[in-house]
């Protein structure tokens, strides 16, 4: 599921870059 992958990437970005 591409949607799931996007959610994971979005969450990872939030953890590494911090909340947007």
C-alpha distance matrix in Angstrom:
0.0 3.8 5.4 5.5 6.7 8.9 10.2 11.1 12.8 14.5 15.8 16.9 18.7 20.3 21.6 22.9 24.3 25.0 24.5 24.6
3.8 0.0 3.8 5.4 5.0 6.2 8.7 9.9 10.5 12.2 14.2 15.2 16.3 18.3 19.9 20.9 21.9 22.9 22.4 22.1
5.4 3.8 0.0 3.8 5.4 5.1 6.3 8.7 9.9 10.5 12.3 14.2 15.3 16.5 18.4 19.9 20.7 21.1 20.1 19.8
5.5 5.4 3.8 0.0 3.8 5.4 5.1 6.3 8.7 9.8 10.6 12.3 14.2 15.3 16.6 18.3 19.6 20.0 19.3 19.7
6.7 5.0 5.4 3.8 0.0 3.8 5.4 5.1 6.2 8.5 9.9 10.5 12.2 14.1 15.3 16.3 17.8 18.8 18.7 19.0
8.9 6.2 5.1 5.4 3.8 0.0 3.8 5.4 5.1 6.0 8.5 9.7 10.4 12.1 14.1 15.1 15.8 16.7 16.2 16.0
10.2 8.7 6.3 5.1 5.4 3.8 0.0 3.8 5.5 5.0 6.1 8.5 9.8 10.5 12.3 14.2 15.0 15.2 14.3 14.6
11.1 9.9 8.7 6.3 5.1 5.4 3.8 0.0 3.8 5.4 5.1 6.0 8.5 9.8 10.5 12.1 13.9 14.3 14.4 15.4
12.8 10.5 9.9 8.7 6.2 5.1 5.5 3.8 0.0 3.8 5.5 5.0 6.0 8.5 9.8 10.4 11.6 12.9 13.4 13.8
14.5 12.2 10.5 9.8 8.5 6.0 5.0 5.4 3.8 0.0 3.8 5.5 5.1 6.2 8.7 10.0 10.3 10.8 10.4 10.5
15.8 14.2 12.3 10.6 9.9 8.5 6.1 5.1 5.5 3.8 0.0 3.8 5.4 5.0 6.3 8.7 9.9 9.5 9.4 10.9
16.9 15.2 14.2 12.3 10.5 9.7 8.5 6.0 5.0 5.5 3.8 0.0 3.8 5.3 5.1 6.1 8.3 9.2 10.5 12.1
18.7 16.3 15.3 14.2 12.2 10.4 9.8 8.5 6.0 5.1 5.4 3.8 0.0 3.8 5.4 5.2 5.6 7.2 8.6 9.3
20.3 18.3 16.5 15.3 14.1 12.1 10.5 9.8 8.5 6.2 5.0 5.3 3.8 0.0 3.8 5.6 5.3 4.7 5.2 7.0
21.6 19.9 18.4 16.6 15.3 14.1 12.3 10.5 9.8 8.7 6.3 5.1 5.4 3.8 0.0 3.8 5.8 5.1 7.2 10.0
22.9 20.9 19.9 18.3 16.3 15.1 14.2 12.1 10.4 10.0 8.7 6.1 5.2 5.6 3.8 0.0 3.8 5.6 8.9 10.9
24.3 21.9 20.7 19.6 17.8 15.8 15.0 13.9 11.6 10.3 9.9 8.3 5.6 5.3 5.8 3.8 0.0 3.8 6.8 8.0
25.0 22.9 21.1 20.0 18.8 16.7 15.2 14.3 12.9 10.8 9.5 9.2 7.2 4.7 5.1 5.6 3.8 0.0 3.8 6.4
24.5 22.4 20.1 19.3 18.7 16.2 14.3 14.4 13.4 10.4 9.4 10.5 8.6 5.2 7.2 8.9 6.8 3.8 0.0 3.8
24.6 22.1 19.8 19.7 19.0 16.0 14.6 15.4 13.8 10.5 10.9 12.1 9.3 7.0 10.0 10.9 8.0 6.4 3.8 0.0
